[in-house]
Amino acid sequence: MVIVVIVVKVVVVVVVVGVVVVVVVLVVVVEVVVVVMVVVVVVVVVVVVVVVVVVVIVVGVVVVVVVVVVVLVVVVVVVVVVVVVVVVVVVAVVIVVVVPDLNRDRVRAVWRAGTQPRSWEASVAHRTSTTIMHIQSCVYLTHVRKNVRRYIRKMSEDMSERMSEDMSARMSERMSENEC
């Protein structure tokens, strides 16, 4: 039973760590895409400004307005495409991580055809966990017995040392009293 609880805890920790890792990866991907988007927009704006200045100097106001409109349309299209790609990637990752595998065979509440287990018979899992718990308790009791024996031996050694020291101290006191 203890092992089952430990295994369940380990599985829960692994799942939580996996979800945290996926979320961190998603955040990093989104940040990278946003940085790339900002760089692209800045580059496009600089190009637009340079083109506008050159066109104003060379051609005139009408052509400048057309070029500015075209460049702004291109910038908007690029930004929209990048945002759509980011959203698609995030949705795809969420679907892969969160949505269960629909092709997986689900646990059934109904017994399959054939002989059914009797209610008084213990399942293999129950018998195994009971055996493991019994072995663990035996190991634990053996460990406790060894520790108790060590403790008693150490206490008796300490007590015998103290008693011998006390006896020698008393004897030396008596001997010194008798000499005077």
Secondary structure, DSSP 8 states (H G I E B T S, - for coil): -HHHHHHHHHHHHHHHHHHHHHHHHHHHHHHHHHHHHHHHHHHHHHHHHHHHHHHHHHT-HHHHHHHHHHHHHHHHHHHHHHHHHHHHHHHHHHHHHHS--TTS----SS--SS----TTS--HHHHHHHHHHHHHHHHHHHHHHHHHHHHHHHHHHHHHHHHHHHHHHHHHHHHHHHH-
